[in-house]
Amino acid sequence: MSREVAVATPGQAPAGSGLLQGPEFEVLLPGQTGLTYDFQEGAKGLAGAIDWLLRDPQMAHRMGQAAFHRTRAEFGIPNMVEGFLTALAYARGVPLAELSARCQGR
């Protein structure tokens, strides 16, 4: 069964996504960085999640801040570059440190 996602953003504005993959879902820790609801409930389920966030703006703000910090810490450019280099190193059969040094012109 698929689930939809409602995420609290740093600006305290709830946002919804119909995706179970991608950055919105990967950042989601239900009850910590956002909320989930059953996709079969459709708009009613999304409205319930958004209503819950709107009734507790302090919690929505905390979730938004947690989502923001988790996104920056775990999904920022440095981690993307590290993941890309790791994949290249693996594909080429070269130790990561050696590939990193080559990329930096050492």
Backbone bond lengths (Angstrom), bond angles and torsions (degrees), N, CA, C in turn:
res aa  C-N    CA-C-N  psi(-1)  N-CA   C-N-CA  omega(-1)  CA-C   N-CA-C  phi
1 M - - - 1.445 - - 1.517 108.47 -
2 S 1.289 116.46 132.96 1.457 122.40 -179.77 1.525 110.70 -81.23
3 R 1.307 115.09 150.73 1.460 120.44 173.73 1.517 108.35 -121.86
4 E 1.281 117.36 148.05 1.455 122.75 173.65 1.517 107.55 -97.58
5 V 1.307 116.82 169.52 1.451 121.42 -174.48 1.520 110.68 -127.98
6 A 1.318 116.04 135.09 1.459 121.68 169.77 1.516 105.90 -119.83
7 V 1.308 117.46 122.99 1.458 121.88 -174.76 1.519 109.70 -116.67
8 A 1.313 115.97 137.56 1.462 120.21 173.84 1.519 107.37 -87.43
9 T 1.326 117.23 127.78 1.457 120.83 -179.43 1.521 109.92 -94.26
10 P 1.357 118.12 163.53 1.462 120.20 -178.74 1.521 113.57 -56.15
11 G 1.333 117.97 -28.11 1.450 120.87 178.75 1.511 112.92 -80.58
12 Q 1.311 117.58 11.09 1.457 125.75 -179.97 1.515 112.79 68.70
13 A 1.322 118.30 13.27 1.456 120.40 179.32 1.516 109.20 -95.85
14 P 1.329 117.96 119.00 1.459 119.34 178.09 1.528 110.39 -65.57
15 A 1.294 116.83 141.85 1.457 122.23 177.44 1.512 108.27 -129.43
16 G 1.318 116.32 151.46 1.454 119.89 179.75 1.513 111.17 -118.53
17 S 1.307 115.83 154.54 1.455 121.30 176.24 1.515 108.63 -144.58
18 G 1.305 116.86 138.23 1.454 121.02 176.90 1.517 111.90 -91.43
19 L 1.313 117.70 12.59 1.457 121.69 -176.08 1.508 112.32 -99.19
20 L 1.317 116.23 144.95 1.459 121.35 172.72 1.519 110.16 -105.68
21 Q 1.310 116.00 12.16 1.455 121.00 178.86 1.516 107.99 -143.10
22 G 1.302 116.46 170.18 1.451 120.50 179.78 1.507 111.43 94.61
23 P 1.329 115.95 -179.45 1.468 119.90 -172.70 1.520 114.45 -61.21
24 E 1.322 118.12 -36.31 1.458 119.21 -179.20 1.523 110.77 -60.43
25 F 1.324 115.73 -44.82 1.460 118.97 -176.96 1.520 111.88 -75.17
26 E 1.328 117.10 -36.20 1.459 119.81 -178.28 1.530 111.83 -66.92
27 V 1.312 117.25 -31.69 1.461 121.15 178.83 1.517 110.77 -77.62
28 L 1.317 116.96 -24.64 1.461 122.14 -173.08 1.522 113.43 -66.19
29 L 1.306 114.45 123.02 1.459 123.45 167.38 1.524 103.74 -121.65
30 P 1.328 118.24 101.03 1.459 120.67 -173.23 1.529 112.93 -48.55
31 G 1.334 114.99 127.30 1.455 121.73 -179.96 1.514 113.60 84.76
32 Q 1.341 117.60 -11.09 1.464 120.81 179.13 1.527 111.80 -113.01
33 T 1.339 117.33 -45.71 1.457 120.87 -179.83 1.528 112.04 -119.07
34 G 1.302 117.41 2.29 1.457 121.41 179.65 1.514 110.69 169.12
35 L 1.317 115.56 -170.43 1.462 121.85 -177.70 1.522 109.69 -129.08
36 T 1.307 116.44 156.45 1.464 121.35 171.90 1.525 107.96 -118.98
37 Y 1.306 115.04 159.90 1.462 120.39 172.26 1.519 108.30 -149.66
38 D 1.297 116.43 160.07 1.457 122.44 -177.55 1.524 109.97 -71.09
39 F 1.306 115.56 124.74 1.446 122.68 -177.58 1.525 112.40 -59.97
40 Q 1.309 117.31 -28.14 1.464 120.34 -179.00 1.526 111.99 -68.64
41 E 1.321 116.80 -17.01 1.467 119.92 176.82 1.522 111.83 -79.45
42 G 1.338 117.04 -12.37 1.459 121.67 176.97 1.516 113.00 57.17
43 A 1.339 114.70 -139.25 1.466 121.34 -176.46 1.524 111.78 -60.47
44 K 1.330 117.17 -32.23 1.462 120.47 179.34 1.535 110.46 -64.14
45 G 1.335 117.31 -40.79 1.457 121.11 177.80 1.513 112.04 -65.76
46 L 1.348 116.44 -43.87 1.460 120.43 177.89 1.521 110.16 -63.18
47 A 1.325 117.05 -43.19 1.462 120.65 179.66 1.532 110.72 -61.38
48 G 1.317 117.20 -39.07 1.458 120.61 178.62 1.518 111.88 -63.95
49 A 1.344 117.01 -41.94 1.468 120.82 178.81 1.525 110.75 -66.06
50 I 1.328 116.35 -43.55 1.470 119.93 178.98 1.521 110.14 -65.97
51 D 1.329 117.15 -41.64 1.465 120.53 178.40 1.529 110.69 -60.05
52 W 1.334 116.99 -41.51 1.467 120.90 178.54 1.518 109.70 -59.73
53 L 1.338 117.05 -44.75 1.464 120.56 179.42 1.530 111.53 -64.80
54 L 1.321 116.38 -40.40 1.468 120.21 -179.45 1.528 112.12 -68.29
55 R 1.333 117.52 -30.42 1.465 120.60 178.75 1.520 112.61 -75.81
56 D 1.318 116.74 -16.59 1.461 120.43 179.30 1.532 109.18 -132.20
57 P 1.341 116.80 74.54 1.462 119.98 -175.73 1.534 113.54 -61.14
58 Q 1.322 117.14 -30.03 1.468 118.37 178.09 1.530 110.28 -66.91
59 M 1.319 117.32 -42.28 1.464 120.68 177.70 1.531 109.87 -66.30
60 A 1.332 117.25 -41.33 1.461 120.50 178.22 1.530 109.87 -59.74
61 H 1.328 116.07 -41.56 1.464 120.16 178.90 1.534 110.56 -65.17
62 R 1.326 117.26 -44.53 1.479 120.41 178.96 1.532 110.55 -61.56
63 M 1.334 116.26 -43.44 1.465 119.49 177.81 1.527 110.66 -62.74
64 G 1.320 115.90 -42.13 1.460 120.41 179.04 1.517 111.66 -61.47
65 Q 1.321 116.21 -45.05 1.462 120.00 178.41 1.522 110.98 -63.92
66 A 1.327 116.69 -41.74 1.467 120.38 179.15 1.529 110.59 -63.61
67 A 1.344 116.87 -41.07 1.467 120.71 178.34 1.522 110.69 -64.43
68 F 1.323 116.16 -41.89 1.466 121.24 179.58 1.527 110.69 -61.78
69 H 1.331 116.44 -49.56 1.462 120.17 -178.21 1.530 111.63 -67.25
70 R 1.318 116.90 -38.67 1.476 119.81 178.01 1.523 109.96 -64.60
71 T 1.322 117.12 -41.32 1.460 121.13 179.21 1.522 110.73 -61.61
72 R 1.325 116.67 -47.52 1.472 119.88 -179.39 1.518 111.84 -65.55
73 A 1.327 116.82 -40.24 1.467 120.41 -176.10 1.528 112.73 -73.75
74 E 1.321 117.44 -38.00 1.457 119.90 -171.49 1.524 115.31 -109.32
75 F 1.336 117.47 -18.06 1.462 119.38 -174.08 1.517 113.09 -127.37
76 G 1.332 117.43 18.10 1.460 120.98 -179.15 1.525 112.29 -78.10
77 I 1.306 115.22 176.45 1.457 122.53 -178.53 1.529 112.19 -55.96
78 P 1.350 120.32 -45.38 1.468 118.63 -179.84 1.537 113.00 -56.54
79 N 1.318 117.19 -40.68 1.465 119.63 178.59 1.525 111.97 -70.60
80 M 1.334 116.41 -34.78 1.460 119.72 177.18 1.530 109.96 -64.65
81 V 1.336 116.95 -44.12 1.465 121.15 179.37 1.527 109.80 -63.59
82 E 1.330 116.54 -44.75 1.469 120.45 178.97 1.528 111.04 -59.64
83 G 1.326 116.80 -42.46 1.462 120.36 178.14 1.515 112.21 -64.73
84 F 1.326 116.16 -40.16 1.452 120.87 178.80 1.524 110.57 -64.85
85 L 1.330 116.55 -45.98 1.464 120.40 178.78 1.533 111.48 -63.39
86 T 1.311 116.24 -40.05 1.468 119.98 178.11 1.525 110.44 -61.15
87 A 1.333 116.44 -42.96 1.468 120.36 178.80 1.529 110.81 -64.61
88 L 1.339 117.29 -42.53 1.460 120.69 178.04 1.521 111.32 -63.07
89 A 1.330 115.48 -44.84 1.467 120.00 -179.90 1.526 110.08 -60.19
90 Y 1.301 116.83 -43.74 1.464 121.63 179.48 1.533 110.20 -62.27
91 A 1.342 115.28 -46.71 1.460 120.23 -177.51 1.534 111.39 -64.17
92 R 1.320 116.76 -34.15 1.468 120.48 -178.50 1.518 112.89 -91.01
93 G 1.325 117.47 -9.31 1.453 120.56 -179.13 1.520 112.52 69.98
94 V 1.325 115.44 31.74 1.468 122.37 -177.92 1.525 107.91 -114.47
95 P 1.331 119.10 138.80 1.472 119.66 175.47 1.532 110.69 -58.12
96 L 1.308 116.76 142.50 1.463 121.69 -176.88 1.529 111.65 -56.59
97 A 1.328 117.59 -42.17 1.473 120.26 -179.05 1.526 110.83 -60.05
98 E 1.327 116.56 -39.79 1.468 120.10 179.58 1.522 110.93 -66.88
99 L 1.330 117.23 -43.82 1.463 120.63 179.13 1.524 110.47 -63.95
100 S 1.332 117.20 -42.55 1.461 120.89 178.42 1.522 111.14 -60.36
101 A 1.323 116.89 -42.10 1.467 121.14 178.75 1.529 110.63 -63.41
102 R 1.324 116.20 -41.49 1.480 119.78 177.59 1.525 111.41 -61.60
103 C 1.324 115.94 -41.79 1.464 120.72 -179.50 1.530 112.21 -66.01
104 Q 1.317 116.18 -29.03 1.457 120.82 -179.39 1.524 111.94 -93.32
105 G 1.344 117.03 6.52 1.448 121.28 175.85 1.529 114.59 76.61
106 R 1.307 117.82 22.08 1.471 120.50 179.65 1.504 110.81 -90.32
